Amino acid sequence: MVPQDGAGRHNPAIGNGNPHQDAAGLYNAAPSDLRPEDKQLLVDHFEHLSRQSVYFRFFGAKKRLSDEELTRFTELDFVKQVALVATLGIGSEERIIGVGRYTAVTHDGGSPTCAEVAFAVLDEYQGRGI
């Protein structure tokens, strides 16, 4: 079930093309949900990660996201699988600058007892408060 916020695709406060920086140069972007229609935005995000960032996120080298991964990463139930993104608008285009997600993990078919968590932030925004 995808949350229905009624306010458009992503948070309008961060979709105006201007990264919001405080006096220390930290970015202030509010999270929004990752949706099935964000597949191409997620591919673009992945393609702009450095090899090191891809390695840290996926624990190995990876050249592209498979169709199966794009489906798994964007078609979420928002109970056992949740993903939030930080976006910035560039002209009339949005750009994902950070992704955070968790997937609840069950053992022996029981209730979830823990979760796998992953983050990927574009290199130029790392260490800047995203």
C-alpha positions as CSV (number, residue, x, y, z in Angstrom):
1,M,0.0,0.0,0.0
2,V,1.5,3.3,-1.1
3,P,0.8,6.3,1.3
4,Q,-1.5,8.8,-0.2
5,D,-0.3,12.3,0.9
6,G,-2.5,14.3,-1.5
7,A,0.3,16.8,-2.0
8,G,1.9,15.5,-5.2
9,R,4.6,13.0,-5.9
10,H,7.3,14.4,-3.6
11,N,7.7,17.0,-1.0
12,P,7.2,20.4,-2.8
13,A,9.6,22.1,-0.3
14,I,12.6,20.3,-1.9
15,G,11.4,20.2,-5.5
16,N,12.1,23.8,-6.6
17,G,15.6,23.3,-7.9
18,N,17.4,25.0,-5.0
19,P,19.3,22.8,-2.6
20,H,18.5,24.2,0.9
21,Q,21.7,24.7,2.8
22,D,22.1,26.0,6.3
23,A,25.0,28.3,7.4
24,A,27.2,25.2,7.9
25,G,26.6,24.0,4.4
26,L,24.4,21.1,5.4
27,Y,21.5,20.2,3.2
28,N,18.0,20.2,4.6
29,A,15.8,18.0,2.5
30,A,12.6,16.3,3.8
31,P,12.1,12.7,3.0
32,S,9.2,11.4,0.8
33,D,8.1,7.9,-0.2
34,L,9.7,6.0,-3.1
35,R,6.9,4.9,-5.5
36,P,6.7,2.5,-8.5
37,E,6.8,5.4,-10.9
38,D,10.2,6.4,-9.6
39,K,12.0,3.5,-11.4
40,Q,13.8,5.8,-13.8
41,L,14.7,8.3,-11.1
42,L,16.2,5.4,-9.1
43,V,18.2,4.2,-12.2
44,D,19.5,7.8,-12.6
45,H,20.5,7.9,-9.0
46,F,22.3,4.6,-9.2
47,E,24.2,5.7,-12.4
48,H,25.5,8.8,-10.5
49,L,26.9,6.9,-7.5
50,S,30.6,6.4,-7.5
51,R,32.0,2.8,-7.7
52,Q,32.9,3.1,-4.0
53,S,29.4,4.2,-3.0
54,V,27.9,1.3,-5.0
55,Y,30.3,-1.1,-3.3
56,F,29.4,0.2,0.1
57,R,25.6,0.0,-0.6
58,F,25.6,-3.5,-2.3
59,F,28.7,-5.0,-0.7
60,G,30.2,-5.6,-4.1
61,A,30.7,-4.3,-7.6
62,K,27.6,-3.7,-9.6
63,K,27.1,-2.1,-13.1
64,R,23.3,-1.7,-13.2
65,L,20.1,-2.4,-11.4
66,S,18.3,-5.4,-12.8
67,D,14.6,-5.2,-13.7
68,E,13.9,-7.5,-10.7
69,E,15.7,-5.2,-8.4
70,L,13.9,-2.1,-9.7
71,T,10.6,-3.8,-9.0
72,R,11.7,-5.0,-5.5
73,F,13.1,-1.5,-4.7
74,T,10.1,0.5,-5.9
75,E,7.0,-1.7,-5.4
76,L,6.8,-1.6,-1.6
77,D,4.1,-2.5,1.0
78,F,5.2,0.2,3.5
79,V,4.9,-2.3,6.3
80,K,7.7,-4.9,5.8
81,Q,9.4,-2.9,3.0
82,V,9.8,0.9,3.2
83,A,11.9,3.3,1.2
84,L,12.3,7.0,1.6
85,V,14.1,9.4,-0.8
86,A,15.4,12.9,-0.6
87,T,15.0,14.7,-3.9
88,L,16.0,18.1,-5.4
89,G,14.3,19.6,-8.4
90,I,16.5,20.5,-11.3
91,G,14.6,22.6,-13.7
92,S,11.4,20.7,-14.3
93,E,13.1,17.5,-13.3
94,E,13.5,15.8,-10.0
95,R,16.7,14.1,-8.9
96,I,17.0,11.6,-6.1
97,I,20.0,12.6,-4.0
98,G,19.5,10.0,-1.3
99,V,17.7,6.7,-0.6
100,G,17.1,5.0,2.7
101,R,15.2,1.8,3.1
102,Y,14.5,-1.1,5.3
103,T,13.2,-4.6,4.8
104,A,11.8,-6.6,7.7
105,V,13.4,-10.0,8.0
106,T,11.6,-13.1,9.2
107,H,13.2,-16.3,10.3
108,D,11.4,-19.7,9.9
109,G,8.3,-17.9,8.5
110,G,7.5,-16.2,11.8
111,S,7.0,-12.5,12.6
112,P,9.8,-10.1,11.7
113,T,12.5,-9.9,14.4
114,C,14.9,-7.5,12.7
115,A,15.3,-5.5,9.5
116,E,18.0,-5.0,6.9
117,V,18.7,-1.3,6.4
118,A,20.5,0.4,3.5
119,F,21.3,4.0,2.5
120,A,22.8,5.5,-0.7
121,V,23.5,9.2,-1.0
122,L,25.0,10.7,-4.1
123,D,28.7,11.4,-3.4
124,E,28.5,15.2,-3.8
125,Y,25.9,15.2,-1.0
126,Q,27.6,12.9,1.4
127,G,28.6,14.4,4.7
128,R,26.2,17.3,4.2
129,G,23.3,16.3,6.4
130,I,21.2,14.1,4.0
